[in-house]
Amino acid sequence: RRRSARDLGLMQRVTLSLHEEIATRLRAHANGPLEVAGVLIVGVSETADELRLTGRWFEPAAPETYIEQTSRQLRLDSDAYMPALARAEAVGSLALFMHTHPDDDPIMSRFDDEVDELLRPVFQIRTASDLYGSIVIRMVDGEVSFSGRVWRGDVPVGPIELLREVEPRLRQLQRQTAKAERDRELTAKLREAQLVYYEEELRSANEGL
C-alpha cells in the first residue's frame, strides 16, 4: 500500500466546499465594519492525502454574546459557540471557529493563535472529534478572501488551501440544460449553413455545365 501523507507525518491537503446558502450567510455576516464570529459546521471525508470539508451549517455568534467588539478585536462569551458545538456533535460533524478581519488581511494573528490554543480542546471535547479548525475571512469587493487551518489533536493537519463554492444541483442542472440547448441550436445553425453552402456549390456547378 502506498504510504499516505498522514502515514509519513506530513501535512495533508485540506479543502473546504460551501453550498450557495451557507456562502451567502457567511457573506452577509462578514459584510460589516466590526469583527464578527461564528461556528461553521462541516462534514468530513478523508482520502490518503486529502481532508475534505463540506459546509453543512453556519451559526453566527448571537449579538448578546459579544463581550468586546471592534474592527480589530473581539471577545466572546462561551454561549457564542457552545450551542453550535452541541449541534455539530449531534450530527457527527466538525466545528470550525470562524471570525472576520474587516480592516486587515485575513491572516492569523498572534492573538488568533492564542484563541485557537484555548478553543481547540473545548471544540474537540464538545464535538467528540479529534479534529479542530479555524478560519478567518475578509470581504474584498464582494468576494471572500480567507485563511484557515485544521488540527488533529494538537498536531497541525495543514492549512485550508482551497475554498470552493458549490452550486445547488438544480442550478447545475439548469446550467447544463441551457448549455445543451445552446449546443443544439449552434449545431442546427451550422448544418443549415453547410446546406446553404452545398446548394450554392451545386448551383454553380450546374450553371457551368
C-alpha positions in Angstrom: 0.0 0.0 0.0 1.3 3.5 -0.9 2.1 5.4 2.2 0.0 8.5 2.6 0.9 12.0 3.8 -0.6 11.1 7.1 1.4 7.9 7.4 4.6 9.8 6.7 3.7 12.5 9.3 3.3 15.2 6.6 0.6 17.8 6.3 -2.5 16.8 4.3 -4.2 18.9 1.7 -7.3 20.5 3.3 -10.1 21.8 1.2 -13.4 23.4 2.1 -16.6 23.4 0.0 -19.6 25.7 0.7 -23.1 25.4 -0.8 -24.6 28.6 -2.0 -26.9 29.1 1.0 -24.0 28.9 3.5 -21.7 31.0 1.4 -24.5 33.7 1.3 -24.9 33.5 5.1 -21.2 33.9 5.6 -21.0 36.9 3.2 -23.9 38.6 4.9 -22.5 38.0 8.4 -19.0 39.2 7.4 -20.0 42.3 5.4 -19.8 44.8 8.2 -17.3 47.2 9.9 -16.8 45.2 13.1 -15.2 41.8 13.7 -17.8 39.1 14.0 -17.6 35.4 14.7 -19.5 32.1 14.5 -19.2 28.4 14.0 -19.1 26.7 10.7 -20.3 23.1 11.0 -18.8 20.8 8.3 -18.9 17.3 7.2 -15.6 15.5 6.8 -14.3 13.0 4.3 -10.8 11.8 4.1 -8.5 10.2 1.5 -4.9 9.2 1.9 -3.6 12.6 1.2 -6.6 15.0 1.5 -9.0 16.1 4.1 -12.2 17.4 2.5 -14.6 19.6 4.5 -18.1 20.4 3.3 -20.1 23.1 5.0 -23.4 22.0 6.5 -24.5 24.9 8.6 -23.2 28.3 9.8 -24.2 29.5 13.2 -23.3 33.2 13.9 -22.5 34.3 17.4 -25.5 36.0 18.9 -25.2 39.7 19.5 -25.5 39.4 23.3 -22.5 37.0 23.4 -20.0 39.7 22.4 -18.1 41.0 25.4 -15.9 43.3 23.3 -16.3 44.1 19.6 -14.2 46.4 17.5 -13.0 46.5 13.9 -9.7 44.7 15.0 -10.6 42.7 18.1 -13.4 40.7 19.7 -14.0 38.8 22.9 -16.9 36.3 23.3 -18.8 34.6 26.0 -18.8 30.8 25.6 -22.5 31.0 24.7 -21.3 32.3 21.4 -20.3 28.8 20.3 -21.5 26.1 22.8 -24.9 25.6 21.2 -23.3 25.1 17.8 -20.8 22.6 19.2 -23.7 20.6 20.6 -25.4 20.7 17.2 -22.1 19.5 15.5 -21.7 16.7 18.0 -25.3 15.6 17.4 -24.8 15.2 13.6 -21.2 13.8 13.9 -19.6 16.8 12.3 -16.5 19.0 12.7 -16.8 22.6 14.0 -14.7 25.4 12.6 -14.4 28.6 14.6 -14.8 31.5 12.1 -14.2 35.2 12.6 -13.6 38.2 10.3 -10.9 40.8 9.8 -12.8 43.7 8.3 -9.8 46.1 8.4 -6.9 43.7 7.8 -5.7 40.8 5.7 -7.3 37.5 6.6 -4.1 36.2 8.1 -4.0 34.5 11.6 -2.6 37.0 14.1 -0.7 36.1 17.3 -3.9 36.8 19.2 -5.7 34.3 16.9 -3.1 31.7 17.7 -3.8 32.2 21.4 -7.6 31.9 20.8 -7.1 28.6 18.9 -5.0 27.2 21.8 -7.9 28.0 24.1 -10.7 26.8 21.9 -9.2 23.7 20.3 -9.6 21.4 23.3 -13.1 22.7 24.1 -14.3 22.2 20.5 -12.7 18.7 20.3 -14.2 17.6 23.6 -17.7 19.1 22.9 -17.9 17.7 19.4 -16.4 14.3 20.3 -13.9 14.8 17.4 -10.1 14.8 17.4 -10.3 17.5 14.7 -10.5 21.2 15.2 -10.3 24.0 12.7 -10.4 27.8 12.4 -10.9 30.2 9.6 -10.6 33.9 9.2 -12.3 35.7 6.3 -12.5 39.2 4.8 -14.8 40.6 2.2 -12.9 42.2 -0.7 -15.1 43.6 -3.5 -17.8 41.2 -2.7 -15.6 38.2 -2.7 -14.4 36.1 0.2 -10.7 36.2 1.0 -9.6 33.7 3.7 -7.1 31.7 5.5 -7.7 28.6 7.7 -6.1 25.6 9.4 -7.0 22.3 10.9 -5.5 20.3 13.8 -5.8 16.6 14.7 -5.4 16.6 18.5 -2.7 19.2 19.0 -0.9 18.3 15.7 -1.5 20.6 12.7 -3.1 18.7 9.7 -2.4 21.6 7.4 -3.8 24.9 6.1 -7.1 25.1 4.3 -5.8 25.6 0.8 -9.0 25.9 -1.2 -12.4 27.3 -0.5 -14.8 26.5 -3.3 -18.5 27.4 -3.6 -20.7 24.6 -4.9 -23.9 25.5 -6.8 -27.1 23.6 -5.9 -27.8 20.6 -8.1 -30.9 22.2 -9.5 -28.9 25.3 -10.7 -26.1 23.0 -12.1 -28.8 21.0 -14.0 -30.3 24.2 -15.3 -26.9 25.4 -16.5 -26.2 22.1 -18.1 -29.6 22.0 -19.8 -29.2 25.6 -21.1 -25.7 24.7 -22.4 -27.1 21.6 -24.1 -29.8 23.7 -25.7 -27.3 26.3 -26.9 -25.1 23.5 -28.3 -28.1 22.0 -30.2 -29.0 25.4 -31.6 -25.4 26.0 -32.7 -25.3 22.6 -34.4 -28.6 23.2 -36.2 -27.3 26.6 -37.4 -24.0 25.0 -38.6 -25.9 22.3 -40.5 -28.2 24.9 -42.1 -25.1 27.0 -43.1 -23.5 23.9 -44.6 -26.7 23.0 -46.5 -26.9 26.5 -48.0 -23.2 26.3 -49.0 -23.6 22.9 -50.7 -26.7 24.1 -52.5 -24.8 27.2 -53.8 -21.9 24.9 -54.8 -24.3 22.6 -56.7 -26.0 25.5 -58.4 -22.7 26.9 -59.5 -21.6 23.5 -60.8 -24.8 23.1 -62.8 -24.5 26.6 -64.3 -21.1 25.7 -65.5 -22.3 22.6 -67.5 
